Each structure stands twice: as structure tokens, then as C-alpha cells.
Amino acid sequence: MIPLTRRTLLTAAALVPALASPRLVRPAAARTTPVTVASLLGEDKPETRIWRWIADRAEERLPNRFRFRIVANGALGGEKEVADGALLGSIQASLSTVSTLAAWVPELQVLDLPFLYRDQHHMRRVVGGEIGEGLVVRLAEQRFVVGGFIDYGARNLLAKEAVTLPQQMRGKTMRVIQSRLHTSLWSGFGAIPVGIPITETYNALSTGVADAMDLTISAYAGLKLYEVVPFLTRTSHIRSAGVIFFAADFWDRLDDQERQVLTEISGKATELFNTWMADDEQTSLDLAVSRGARVLQPESPEQWRKLAEPVWQEFGGAVGGRKIIDAILRLS
């Protein structure tokens, strides 16, 4: 997605209550700052690879100023636990879906509304404009400093048995992101939503706690979920947007040069991540199919959309009203 300008990021970061502690002045021989980064997936996935890339670029630009410790495979918890860790000071940076961060900034749910975005280009137009800039400011107020918006790809339905019509979801236990919007969406399809952290999802599906879930294709393969939910229906109901973020406590302690360098590197990283993720989606789909996954197309797409429309009305107030939704629909 569109990287943020340095002016936008610094304006947002200025809203973080950094005045609560005195500004640190770096000595001539600057100290090395540790940076613990949490990643949900393995070393081969874009979620982790991008932090290796960011760490390398930071070392090139500012040798010995940062010591990145990148913890992969969800070892530091799911997205909610990672966000909490960032606020508590144990984690300095990560990626996150907007679905999780909406717990702090409800307006982010505008990026999660089902069947609103036609494709990745439509989403990029939105986050690259005034709506995106406003969300960056709101996140900064909640002590998440955004380096840029990223695109994880479309969320698709994953199930233990073939599902192509919305009525086939009735009575199924659906693992959902711990989000009111996602809970409401799948309740509207007749499913029984249950919030389960992504790090516990494989076991929940394999033991019968859940019958289905939704996820991007890349994460589907990365978490080997084709072993427990082999049917993938390409509903593409939500475009999974996310952010590169830094914890405000960490950001407050950087000098201007360090902030500028990380801002510039993060802006480039967003575009690189999106390219990697697009490539990884096809690779991941091929891998899943080779391991037994079956790819289905949804029947009666209009039925799926119609049953999802009440979510727009329910959450319209939280995201700025119908005028915001209509403005997004008008973007080409």
C-alpha cells in the first residue's frame, strides 16, 4: 500500500505524549538501541523477511545504532498479545492487521468492512488519501506509530467440508478474529463465532473446537492449516489491511536522525512487502493444493454480499457514517 510521507508520520508521532519524559540527547558515540520485533510467521514468510530487510537497511544507514531481535513463529503471542506488549514496552515493533488494532481505534473498521473494496488498488487509494492519514493520527494518539499501510491479501473462507453457499454456514462454529465486526459478519451467515488467537487456531480446528475460519492464502499455507481445514472457498470478503508499527515509548527515545531513517526505510518496506505478499499468495496456493487443499468458488456471490450488508449499517457510525462508505465506493 502507499507508504506514508515523512511529514505525515512525524505529524502523527508528534501527537504521542512524548513530553511526559525529557527528550534524550544522544552523545557523540551513540548507544545501541535494542529493538524486539514480533512476527507471527516463519523465516520464509514476508511478515518476517520484511523485518530482516528493515534491520539490514537500518544497519547500512546507521551502523551499530540498532540491535534488532526478530522473534518469529508467533513466539511472543498473537496480534492482540503483541499489541499489548508494545504498549507495555516489551516489544518495540511489529506488523498488525487493522482488525486487531481496531480495539484501540474503532475507525480502522472502515478498512475491514466486507465486500467494500474491489481489489488491492482500491484499498491503496483509500489508505493513501485523507482517510489513511486520519487513521495514522488516531493510532498515534493510542501510542502506535505507523510506518506505512500494508496489504496481506484477501481473506477467504476455510472449512473442514465444502462450503459454497452462505446458508451452509448455519450452525458451524467459526473461528474469528477477536473483533466485534468479524463476529457480527459471521453471525449474519448463521455461524457461531468464537474468538481464538491465531497461534491457537490449528489446535482448535484439529480438536473440533471450531469447524471453519477465514484467513489470507499466504497465512493459510504458512500455518499449515490445509491439514485441518482443506476446503478453501475464494470468497475474498475482506481485504486484509495492516500496518508496520513502532511502539511510541520506543519512538520517543529516538533522535531526529533515527526517526527519519526508520521512516524512510518503513516507507520503502511497505511497497516491498506488498510485492512479496502478492508473489507469496500464488506460491502458497500451489503449496496448499499440493498438500491436499481443494479450492472452491462461491456460488451466488450476491447472496454472500447481501447477508453481509447489515455490517455496514451496524458499524457505519464507528467509521464516520455512510458518507465515508459512499466516498470509498466512488473511488476508482
DOMI-599913 format. One line per field, with one value per residue (C-alpha): residue number from 1; residue in one letter; x, y, z. Coordinates in steps of 0.25 Angstrom, whole numbers. Example, Ala and Ser with C-alpha at 12.3 -4.5 7.8 and 13.67 -1.06 7.14 Angstrom:
BEGIN
i = (1|2)
aa = (a|s)
xx = (49|55)
yy = (-18|-4)
zz = (31|29)
% end
This chain:
BEGIN
i = (1|2|3|4|5|6|7|8|9|10|11|12|13|14|15|16|17|18|19|20|21|22|23|24|25|26|27|28|29|30|31|32|33|34|35|36|37|38|39|40|41|42|43|44|45|46|47|48|49|50|51|52|53|54|55|56|57|58|59|60|61|62|63|64|65|66|67|68|69|70|71|72|73|74|75|76|77|78|79|80|81|82|83|84|85|86|87|88|89|90|91|92|93|94|95|96|97|98|99|100|101|102|103|104|105|106|107|108|109|110|111|112|113|114|115|116|117|118|119|120|121|122|123|124|125|126|127|128|129|130|131|132|133|134|135|136|137|138|139|140|141|142|143|144|145|146|147|148|149|150|151|152|153|154|155|156|157|158|159|160|161|162|163|164|165|166|167|168|169|170|171|172|173|174|175|176|177|178|179|180|181|182|183|184|185|186|187|188|189|190|191|192|193|194|195|196|197|198|199|200|201|202|203|204|205|206|207|208|209|210|211|212|213|214|215|216|217|218|219|220|221|222|223|224|225|226|227|228|229|230|231|232|233|234|235|236|237|238|239|240|241|242|243|244|245|246|247|248|249|250|251|252|253|254|255|256|257|258|259|260|261|262|263|264|265|266|267|268|269|270|271|272|273|274|275|276|277|278|279|280|281|282|283|284|285|286|287|288|289|290|291|292|293|294|295|296|297|298|299|300|301|302|303|304|305|306|307|308|309|310|311|312|313|314|315|316|317|318|319|320|321|322|323|324|325|326|327|328|329|330|331|332)
aa = (m|i|p|l|t|r|r|t|l|l|t|a|a|a|l|v|p|a|l|a|s|p|r|l|v|r|p|a|a|a|r|t|t|p|v|t|v|a|s|l|l|g|e|d|k|p|e|t|r|i|w|r|w|i|a|d|r|a|e|e|r|l|p|n|r|f|r|f|r|i|v|a|n|g|a|l|g|g|e|k|e|v|a|d|g|a|l|l|g|s|i|q|a|s|l|s|t|v|s|t|l|a|a|w|v|p|e|l|q|v|l|d|l|p|f|l|y|r|d|q|h|h|m|r|r|v|v|g|g|e|i|g|e|g|l|v|v|r|l|a|e|q|r|f|v|v|g|g|f|i|d|y|g|a|r|n|l|l|a|k|e|a|v|t|l|p|q|q|m|r|g|k|t|m|r|v|i|q|s|r|l|h|t|s|l|w|s|g|f|g|a|i|p|v|g|i|p|i|t|e|t|y|n|a|l|s|t|g|v|a|d|a|m|d|l|t|i|s|a|y|a|g|l|k|l|y|e|v|v|p|f|l|t|r|t|s|h|i|r|s|a|g|v|i|f|f|a|a|d|f|w|d|r|l|d|d|q|e|r|q|v|l|t|e|i|s|g|k|a|t|e|l|f|n|t|w|m|a|d|d|e|q|t|s|l|d|l|a|v|s|r|g|a|r|v|l|q|p|e|s|p|e|q|w|r|k|l|a|e|p|v|w|q|e|f|g|g|a|v|g|g|r|k|i|i|d|a|i|l|r|l|s)
xx = (0|4|16|13|21|31|23|10|18|25|12|5|17|17|3|9|11|26|26|24|38|50|56|68|80|90|105|115|117|102|98|92|77|71|58|50|41|30|26|14|20|33|46|41|29|28|24|38|46|42|48|61|61|58|69|79|75|76|90|94|89|93|103|102|91|80|81|69|64|53|45|37|26|17|27|22|8|-3|-6|-14|-3|8|0|-1|14|16|8|15|29|34|32|37|31|23|13|-2|-15|-25|-35|-27|-23|-38|-39|-32|-36|-50|-50|-40|-52|-55|-43|-50|-64|-68|-69|-66|-52|-51|-37|-23|-23|-36|-31|-18|-25|-33|-21|-12|-22|-29|-35|-22|-15|-26|-25|-10|-13|-23|-13|-2|-12|-13|3|5|14|11|22|12|0|2|-7|-8|-17|-32|-38|-45|-53|-46|-54|-54|-64|-68|-76|-80|-93|-95|-107|-97|-90|-102|-99|-84|-74|-66|-52|-52|-42|-45|-53|-68|-68|-64|-73|-85|-81|-81|-93|-101|-97|-103|-90|-86|-74|-63|-51|-38|-24|-17|-6|-17|-25|-18|-21|-35|-39|-32|-39|-53|-54|-56|-61|-57|-49|-45|-31|-22|-16|-2|-4|-13|-1|9|1|-1|-16|-19|-16|-29|-38|-35|-46|-43|-54|-50|-60|-50|-60|-50|-37|-27|-20|-10|1|16|17|26|23|22|31|42|40|40|54|60|67|62|72|68|53|56|63|53|42|49|52|38|32|40|37|22|24|34|25|13|21|26|12|6|16|15|0|1|13|5|-7|1|7|-7|-12|-1|-3|-18|-25|-37|-40|-55|-62|-74|-88|-98|-87|-99|-105|-92|-91|-106|-104|-92|-98|-104|-90|-88|-100|-96|-82|-85|-85|-72|-65|-70|-84|-90|-83|-70|-74|-80|-67|-60|-69|-67|-52|-48)
yy = (0|15|18|30|43|47|59|51|41|52|60|47|44|58|55|44|49|49|61|52|50|59|57|49|55|45|47|47|32|28|16|3|2|-11|-14|-26|-29|-39|-47|-57|-66|-73|-68|-71|-62|-47|-44|-48|-45|-31|-29|-35|-25|-13|-17|-19|-5|2|-4|1|15|16|5|0|9|-2|-17|-24|-36|-42|-53|-61|-72|-65|-68|-55|-57|-54|-40|-35|-40|-33|-20|-21|-24|-11|-3|-9|-7|-21|-21|-9|-12|-22|-23|-24|-25|-13|-23|-25|-10|-6|-10|3|11|7|16|5|-4|4|-4|-17|-15|-27|-26|-12|-12|-17|-20|-16|-4|1|-1|6|19|19|17|27|38|46|34|27|40|41|27|29|41|33|21|31|36|22|20|12|20|15|13|10|2|-12|-22|-36|-40|-44|-53|-66|-76|-89|-101|-115|-118|-111|-98|-90|-84|-75|-84|-95|-87|-89|-95|-97|-92|-81|-76|-61|-50|-45|-33|-29|-27|-41|-47|-39|-43|-58|-57|-52|-64|-73|-77|-78|-69|-72|-63|-71|-65|-69|-76|-86|-88|-100|-108|-102|-107|-121|-124|-119|-106|-99|-104|-93|-79|-69|-64|-60|-71|-67|-70|-82|-89|-83|-89|-102|-100|-109|-120|-117|-109|-114|-107|-92|-84|-72|-62|-50|-44|-35|-28|-31|-18|-16|-6|-6|0|4|5|20|18|13|24|35|31|32|45|52|45|31|35|40|28|18|26|25|11|7|15|6|-6|-5|-6|-17|-25|-24|-29|-41|-44|-44|-53|-62|-63|-72|-80|-82|-86|-96|-102|-104|-111|-120|-124|-127|-114|-112|-99|-95|-83|-77|-79|-68|-57|-47|-55|-54|-39|-37|-44|-36|-22|-21|-20|-7|-1|-7|-1|11|21|16|18|32|30|26|37|31|18|25|33|20|13|25|23|17)
zz = (0|-1|8|17|15|25|28|31|40|48|50|55|64|70|76|84|98|98|107|118|119|115|101|101|95|88|91|80|82|81|89|82|84|85|76|79|67|68|55|55|43|40|33|19|20|16|31|36|23|23|37|33|21|30|40|29|23|37|39|26|29|44|47|61|65|66|70|64|71|62|68|58|58|68|80|86|84|75|70|82|91|82|82|98|98|90|100|112|106|104|89|80|66|58|47|51|43|45|51|63|65|63|78|81|68|64|52|46|44|31|25|29|24|16|1|1|-6|-21|-20|-15|-24|-18|-4|-7|-12|2|11|2|4|15|21|23|28|39|43|45|54|62|64|69|79|84|84|71|62|48|37|26|22|16|9|14|2|2|14|9|16|21|25|28|18|5|7|-6|-1|11|17|18|29|38|52|49|59|53|58|57|60|73|67|68|53|50|60|54|40|42|52|40|32|43|48|63|64|75|77|77|75|62|70|76|63|57|70|71|57|59|72|68|75|62|48|40|39|30|26|15|6|10|25|21|16|26|37|30|32|20|29|37|28|14|7|3|-3|-10|-4|-3|6|13|8|20|22|32|37|40|54|65|80|84|96|87|77|87|91|77|72|59|50|55|53|39|35|40|34|20|22|26|14|5|12|10|-5|-4|6|-3|-15|-7|-2|-16|-20|-8|-10|-22|-17|-4|-12|-20|-8|-1|-13|-14|1|-2|-1|-10|-16|-18|-24|-16|-22|-23|-19|-18|-6|1|-1|3|16|19|17|31|36|28|35|49|48|40|52|57|44|41|35|22|15|17|12|-1|-3|-3|-13|-22|-23|-35)
% end
